[in-house]
């Protein structure tokens, strides 16, 4: 009950924004708000990894792309020429494939979005575990460079792979029907529905993470962030907690990638670019690395402004500048600044309170 009460203001704000847009004839703002919610899902997952487990990642754009690209590829590549294949035939008999007719009268056979989503999440789990086991033994800038290298690899793979559309990416991704009557897609008629789906998913993720950091696991993560050696000495299995948090944050990124790809109807290699990963780190930093609410708030706000084109061609430069300014003047996040008349006093706060 206490947790539900803590998110009540957010629920009120979500409903109020939708009603205000409807009343003012600006429902088109909901498109960017929906996309911002999906990006915020990645950001709060990264916030737990950086702010609580103390592990920096410059490769989370890669996990976002893994989720989006795998789901897009599986739901758009026609398997009909392979329907005699034993595996394809088995999947079809289990109802895991969808048959239909395209705009030109041709038939197609593709993987259903639910199956594609599950495969994408499992791929993110496997890859993050394989990457995390050796990489998370590193610290500081060595860890940052290793995760940056991973992100670059993913970017080059999707950019050079014909299966993933090379520089053009993948388009024509179908809507993701969660349940009958509830579909994630870019259809204008479902703009309000998609707005609530995105924010509902974000709220679920937020509640899970808030419960996590208030649990025994969360206390262990804070101990690791404070001093990995001291946590080890107190019996905390630091290696296990680090890898589990890394995998969890990768899953959040992959889920965000899946849903945003089906909402947009496609995905391009820019989603896996290095600047995307730097942007995510900047958004976590500006909100506060150990402040889930701050990361969520600033993540939604700045992504919304970016998607609305407020920063124009200086978009990447603005996020780079934000990261520099935050590191110089508010390393604990912008919400750690308490203002007095004529004086800004930075207060070191830990946790979300």
N, C-alpha and C positions, 0 to 999 in steps of 0.2 A: 504493500500500500504506500509506504513512504517513497519508494522508487517511482510509482505511478504519479504521485503528487509532485515529484520533482520535475517531471516532464510535462505537467499540465500546462505551464505557460507556453511551452513549445507547441503543444497541440492547439491551443487557442490562437497562437500566431499563425500557424499553418492555415487554419480555417479562415481567419480574418483576412489573410492575404488573398485567398481565393475569392472570398466574397467581395473584397474591395476591387479586385481586377474585374469581376463580373459586373459590379455596379458602375465602374468607370469605362467599361468597354475596352479594357486592356488585357484581355485574356491571353494575348500573345506573350505576355511576360511569363506565363506559366510554363512555356516551353523551356526557357532558360532556367527557371526555378527547378524544373524537373531534372534537367541535366546536371545542375549544381548539386542536387540531392544525391545523385549517383556518384559524382566525384567526391562528395563529402563522406560517402561510405568508405571509400579508399583512405581518405585523410584520417578518419578517426581510428582506423585499423593501424595506420602508420604512426599515429600519435601514441598508441599503446606501446608499439615497438620501440620508438625513440624515447618517449618520455618516462616509461616505466621499466622496460628492459634495458634501456640505455644503449640500443643498437641503432646506428644510423644506416639508412638504406637509400642509395641513389639509383636503385634499379626497380622501383615499384611500378614504374610505367611499363616495364616488361611483363609483370604479372597481370596488369590490367589488359595488356595486349594479348597475353596467353588466353585469358578468359574470353575476350571479345572475338579474337581471330578463330579460335577453335570452334566456338559456337556458330560463328558466321559460316565457316567453311563446311561444317557438317550439315547445316540446314540449307545450303545453297548448291552443293555439288551433287549433280545427278548420278544416282547409283543404278539407274535402270539398265545401262549396258552391262552391269555386273550382277544382275539379279539372279543369274544362274550360279553365282559363287555361293559356296556352302555357308559362309558367314553372313553374307547379305540375305540369303534366303532364310536363315535362322532368325535374324533380326526382324525380317518382315513378318515371319510367322508369329513372332512374339508381340507384334503390334508396335514395334519401336521405330518403324519407318512410316513415312507419310507419302501417299501417292496422290498426284493431282495433274491438272492440265494447265500449261502456261498460256500466256497471251496469244501465242501463235498457233495454238492447237496441239502442241507437242506434249507428250506425257513426261512426267518426271517422278523420281523416287528419292526422297531425302530423309535424313534423320530428323526425328521430331525435336522441337526445341527443348523439351524437358530432358530428353536423353543427352542432347548436345550440351546443355547446361551442366548436367552431372559429370559428363566426361571432361568438360573444361575445368571444373572445380577439382576433380581428381588429378588432372594433369598439373594444376597449380600446386596441389599438395605434394605430389611426387617430386616435381622440379624444385620447389622451395626446400624440401627436405634434403635432396641431393646436393643442392647448392649450399644450404645452410650449415650442414654438418662440418665441412671444412672451412667455410668462410667465416662463421661466427667464432672461430678460434682466434681470429684477428681482432685488433682493437684500433680505435681512433681512425686516422686517415687511411690506414691500411685496409680496414673494413670498408670505408667509403669507396676506395678505389676498386676493391673487389666487386662490390655490388654495382658500381658504375660499369665495370667491364661486363657484367651479366646483362645489364640493360642494353649496352651497345650490341652485344651478340644477338639478343632478341630482335632489336631494330634491324640489323643487317639480314637476319633470317627472313623476316616478313617482307623486307624490301626486295630481296633477291629471289624469293620463292614464287614460282608460277602458281602453285597450289593456293597461296595466300594473296594472289592478285598483283604481286610485285608493287610497283609505285602507285598503281591505281587502287590498291586495296580490294575490298570485297563489298559489292553493293547488292541490292535486291534481297536483303536479309528479311525473312518473313516475321510477322508479329509473334510474340511469345504468349500463347494462351495459358494463363496460370490455372484458371478454372473456367468452365463455360460462362461466357459473358464478361470475363475479366482478362483483357489482352494488353500486353505491353507493345505498343506500336506508335508510330508517329502520326497516326490518323488524326486530323484536326477535330473530328467529331468526338474523339476520345481524349481530348486534351485535359479536361478536368479529372477524368478517371485515372489517367496516367500520372498526373500530378500527385494524387493521393497514394497511388501504388508506390511511387518513388519515395515519398516521404514516410510511408508506412514501413517500407523496407529499411530506411535509414533509422527510424525510431526503434525497430526491432534490434538492429545492430548496436545502437547506442545503449539500449537497456542491457544487452548481453555484456557489453564491455564495462558498463558501470558496475554491474554485479561482479564481474571478474576482478576489477581493481579493488573492490571492497571485500574480497574473499581472502582466504589464506594464500592463494596463488598471487593475488595482487600485492600482499605484504611481502611475499618472497621476491617479486619483481622489483619493488621499491628498494629492498635490501640489496639486490644485485646492482641496481642503478647507483646506489650510494657507494658501495664498494664490493666489487665482485669477490675479492679475496676474503673480506670479512664475512660475506654471505657463505662462502665455501667453508670457512672455519666454523660457522654456526650450524653446519649440516645441510645447507640449501644446495640442491643439485642444480647448480647454475647452468651447466651445459644443457640439461634437459629443458629447463624453463626458457632458456634463450631460443632453442630450436622450435619449441612449441609456440612461442609468441611470434616468431618469424613466419612459421607456417600459417598461423591464424591470420596475421596481417596480409599474407599473400592470398588467402582465401577471400578476405574482404575485397581485395583489389580485383580478383578474378570475377567475383559475383558482380561487382560494379561494372566491369568490362562487358560481361554477358548482357546485363539488362540495358546498359546504355547503347550497345550495338543493336539490339533488337528494337530499341526505341528510335534510334536514328535511321535504322534500315541499312546500316553499313558501317564499315570501319576502315581507316587508312593507316599507313605506317607512322604518321605523325603522333599517334597515340602511344607509340613505343619509343619516341625520341628522348634523348637525354634531357632536353629542356622541360619535357613533361615531368620527369622524375624530380628535377630541380625545383619545379613549381610546387610539387606536392610537399617537398621538404620545407620550402619557404612558407607554405600555408600552415603547416604544423608549427613552425617556429613563430610565426606572427600571432597565432592563437595561444601558444604556450605549449611546450613539449609535454608537460604533465597536467594539461588542462583539456579534458575532452570537450567540455562545453565551449571553451575558447577556440579550439581547433575547428569544431563544427561551425561555429558562428562565422569566423573569419573565412573559413573554407567556402561556405555558401555565398557570403557577401562578395568576396573577391572574384570567385568563379562567375558569379552572376554578372558583375561589371565587365569581366573579360569577355564573356559570351555575348553581351550586348554591344561589344565593340567600343567601349568607353576609352580603352587605352590605345585603340587604333593599331598602327604598325609598330608601336613601341611596347606591345604586350609583354614579350619576353624580357625586355629591358626593365620594365616596371617591376616584374616579379624578382628579377635579379637585384634591383635596387632595394626592394622591400627586405629581402634576405640580408643584405649588407647592413641596412639601418637597424633591423631588429637585433642582429648579432652585436652591433656597437652599443645601442642604447637601451634595449629591452630584451636581453637574452632569455628571460623567463616568459616572454610573450607580452603582447600589448596590454593584456588584461592585468598584468602584474604592476602596471603603473597606476599609482594613486595620486590624484592631482590636488595640490594645495594652492592657495592664491600666490601666483608668481613663482611657484616652485613645483617641479615634478619630482616626486620621491619614488624610487623604484623599490618595491617590496618583494622580497623573495618568498613566494608562496609555493608550497608543495601540495600536489593533489588537487582534487576538484572540490573539496570542502563538503 
